[in-house]
Amino acid sequence: MSAVEGEMLDRIKSFFFREMAPPDEEDAGGPSAEDLRIAACALLLEVAHADDHFSAGERRHLRDLVRRHFGLRAEAAAELIVVAEYERQRRTDLWGFAKLVKAHYSTGQKLVLAEAMWGLVLADGRLAAREDYIMRKISRLVGLKTGYLAEARKRLEETKADPEPGTAPTEGGTP
């Protein structure tokens, strides 16, 4: 094992010991909340990397999104992104992540995730063909109907166009 891999495993272990409590007995048969966070974050990362250009602005957008969406401190959000990126690169496909989201997220939670993904896609101001493809693929894998994907994009664009009075729009129109 290389020094980099050893350091990555140490960071992952540290994250799990610090942020993950053992599941309640009633939840012992299903995935932990952290497994679901990693799965959702890995899907967000897949979208972020879809156009082969993961800009500094997109990275900031993702960090802020993960922090707010999961209610994490900045350090914990950064660690979650590191763990999810490691898992995303280690696996050959998205099915494992999508399967967790499909089975354990409500339609409303999936819509929020789709809005978050659209926020990442549109954070750089353009929609690449590959980004649109990945959005549709992930949407199908998690069990969102095509109409819901369009609805999530429309809601995000409306939020971006009509910020609350007294506030400036955020980068990428974060929901």
N, C-alpha and C positions, 0 to 999 in steps of 0.2 A: 504494500500500500504506500502510495506516495505521500509526501508531507502535505500536499494540498488536499488529497482525499482524507487524510487523517484529521486535518483541521476542519474540513467540511463535516465529517462525522461528529467531531467534538461540538461544533456549533449546533448540529441537529439534536444531539443528545441534550445539550444545555437548554435548547428551546423546549424540548419535550418535558424535561424535568421542571423547568421554571413555569411554563404556561399551561401544561396539560394535567388536569386532575384526572384520576381514574374515573371511568364512567360509573354512574349510579348502577346499583344492582338491577333496576328495572330496564336499563339501557344496555346491559351486558351483552346482549345478542347482536346489537347493531353497531354501526360505526360511531366513533366518538365525534363530538363537535369539532375537534381539531382535524380529524380525517376529512370531514366535510369542508372545513375551511381550506385545507390543503388542496382538495379536489377543485373547489371553486376558484381558488387562486391560480391553480395550474391551467384551468381553462382561460382565465383572464390573460395569463402569460402567453398562452398559445395565440390568442387574438393579437396581443401586443407584438408578437414576433412574426405575424402573418405576412407583413409586407417587407420582411427582411431589413427593416430599419426601426429599431427600438430607440427612439430619440430620448434625450434628457428630459424633455417636457412630458413625454409619455411615461417615463420612469417616475417623475414627480407625481403625475396624475395617478398612476397605479399605487404608489405608496400612500397618498392621501385617501384614495378610494378604499384600499384595504384597511387602513386605520379606522376610517369612519364606518365602513360597512360592517366590520366585525367588532367595533368598539375596542380596539387595541391601542396601547401606547405606541408611540413611534418606533421604539426599539423592537417591540414584539411584532409589529407589522413588518418591519424590515426582515426580521428572522423568519416570519411566515413566508415571505417572498423568496428568501434564500432556499428554504426547505422545499417549497412548491416548484421552484426552478430546478432544483436537483432532481426531484421526482419526475418532473416533466421531461427532462433530458434522459433520465434513466429508462423510461418506458418507451415502447415503440409506437403506441397509439393513444388516443384520447378515451377509449372506451371505458377503462377502469374509473377514470375521473367522472366521466359523464354518467356512468351507471350509478354512482353514489348520489349525484345530484338528482338524477331522474327518480330514484327510489325514495329519497328523503327530503326533497324540497317540494313545497306546495307550488301550485301554479303561480301564485303571487310572488313567491321567492324566486322562481325561475324568471319571471318578468323583470324583477329587480336586477337579477344577474345579467339578463339580456340588455337592460339599460346600461349597466356598468360596462359591458362589453362594447356596446355602441359608443359609449363615452371614450373608451380607449381608441377605438377605430377612428373616431372623428377628432381626436385630440390634436392631430397634426393638420387638420383642415382639409383632408382629402380621403377619398375612399378608393383603395386599390382593389382590383378585381379579386385578388387572393384573399383580402380581408372579407369581402362580401361572401366568398365561397366558404371561408372558415366559420363565419357567423351562421350561415345556413346549415353547415354540417353540425356544428355544436348544438344548434337549436333542435335539429332532428334527433341527435343523440340523447339530449336531455328530455325529449318528449314535448317540446313546445311546438305548437302548430304554426305554420307560416304566418298566419294573420297576427298571432301574438308577437312574432318577431318584428313585423311592421309596426304594430302598436307600440312596442317598446321604443323603437327608433323615433316614432312620432312624439311620444311623451318626452323623450330626452330632448328633441329639437325644440319642443314648446317650452320646456324648462329653460333651455339655453337662450331662447329668444325673449322670454318674459321673466327676467329675474324679479325677485321680490323687491318692492319699493325700498329704496335706501341701501341696496346692495349692488355690488358689481358682479357681472357674470364671472364664474370661476373658469379656470383653464379647462378646456375640453367639455364644459357644461356638465360637470359632475352632478349626478342626481342626488 
